[in-house]
């Protein structure tokens, strides 16, 4: 059986930590104790009001076995492990993050999985193309300008016929009483979340018409999955022979 190299770390030439991470999220991502606490699936289930398992399952439905996948941003819990298992040993799974400490955390935990890690800034374009690009609970942490760059870089990294999968917060329905508790919490700890309430993810795309879009919501519209499938250009479509009949 061939030896398959895994857990390779690639480093971009210039990776500067964004100011918003340092100011807002450093206590989460740079604190090993907090990261370890949040890595528990039970904690993730509580923080997502029981939706995390469903969100991961619906993410995996969008990913093909033995396909090439880029994930922008490390995550807590079992999402990356389950994604690696779905892709399989003959696919390719690259996880990109701007923080070396998060790359190290995930690499240590997933040393037995076929995952390559890349230290890079998602606000800068990716050079390779993939069957699928994942943004899992990432966009709500980004300021508006950074969010637009990340969405478009994710879309640009998708092959023709491939897809970008965005899973994140959404505006809860009016009858969802949790919205009244979530809003003050978000304004205190996650100040950019509400932008996703009022602006559709597809509206960040510069080339929106190049993709077919569909959206699904969960937990009384508190979460959303948005999938953008890149259309195949006319030049690459197979010729259709005229019917004999």
Buried (B, 14 or more C-beta within 10 A) or exposed (E): EEEEEBBEEEEBEEBEBBEBBEEBBEEBBBEEEEBEEBBEBEBBBEBBBEBBBBBBEBBBEBBBEEBBBBBBBBBBBBBBBBBBBBBBEEBBBBBBBBBBEBBBBBBEBBEEBBBBBBBBBBBBEBEEBBBBBBBBBBBBBBBEEBBBBBBBBBBBBBBEEBBBBBBBBBBBEEEBEEBEEBBEEBEEEBBBBBBBBEBBBBEBBEEEEBBEBEBEBBBBBBBBBBBBBBEEEEEEEEEEEEEEE
